[in-house]
Amino acid sequence: MENKKTYYISVGNGQISQVKTADTYNFEIYANDEEITELREYFDQAYEEDLGSFVRSHVPFVEYHHDSNNDRYDEQLQKAYKMIYDLGNHETKELVAQMGIINGL
């Protein structure tokens, strides 16, 4: 049997916490250790790609739509939001669906 725990997720800063504090969090999910590790990897990879996009933004002749770092950043966030949706409580599922960022919801 899977041993799922409650986690509070803040996508903007990639924070995953088991403690519900006064800090803002976006979503509540129920996940096991392996799922949290996978979600953490999505956040970490998105952060790495975001750094690459930051560097690209200082090179004026590389256009946004030719930025592979940005595409990979978007892909990692899509994976993270899909996972948050799949593991989320009812309110989380509704919020992610209303955001319209996952194809097919």
N, C-alpha and C positions, 0 to 999 in steps of 0.2 A: 504494500500500500504506500502511495506517495505521501510524504510528510510535508504538506504545504503550509506555509506561514503567510501572514499578512505583511505586505511591503507597501511603502508609500514612495511614489516616483515623482521626481521633478525632472522633466525632460530638458529644460533649458540649461541646467547645469549638470545634467547626467547623474543626479543624486538618487541613490536607492537606499532606503532606510526602513528598519523595522519599528522605529520609534516615531510615533505621531507627535510632532512638536508644533510649536507656534509658527515655525518656518512654513513657507508655502510649499505645497506639493500639488501636483496636477492630478495624479491618479492613484487609486488603490487597487492592488492586485494580490492574487494568491498564487504563490509559486514555491517550488522546491529549490534546493541548492543548485542543481544543474541548470534550471531555468534562469535563475538569477545570474549565474556565471555567464550564460549565453547573452542575456540582456546587457550585462556589464560590458561584454565584448563588443556588442553593437554600439554602445555609447562611446567606448574607447576608440573604435575604428572611425566613428563619425568625427570625434575630436581630432584625430590625426588628419583626416581629410580636410577638416575645417582650417587647420593650420596651413595646409597646402594651398587652400583657396585664399587665405590671407596673404601669403607670399605672392600668389598670382595677381592679386588685386593691386600690387605695387609695380606690376609690369604692364604699362599702358597699351602695348600692342597685342596682348593676349586677350581676346574677347571672352566675355562671360560664357557664352554658349559653346565655346571651344575649351572649356575648363573641365578636364576629366576629374580633377579633385572634387569639384562641386557636384558632378554627377554621382560619384562614389559616396559623397557625404549624404546626398538625398537618398540614395539606395539604403544606406545604413539606418537612416532615420525611418524610412519606410518599414524596414524589418523590425526596428524597435517598436514603432507604433502598432504594427500587426501583432507582435508578441504581447504588448500591453493590452490590446483589445482582447486577444484570446484568453489572457489570464485575469482580466479585470472583472470587478464586480459589475452589477447592473449599471450603476451610474457611470463608471469608467467606459463601458461599452457604448453607452449612449453618447457620451462626450466625444469619443474618438469617431464614432459614426457621423456625428453632426459636423465634425471638422472637415469631412470629405476628403481626407488625404490618403485613404486606402482604397484602391480600386476594388470594386465588387461588393462594397458594403452598402 
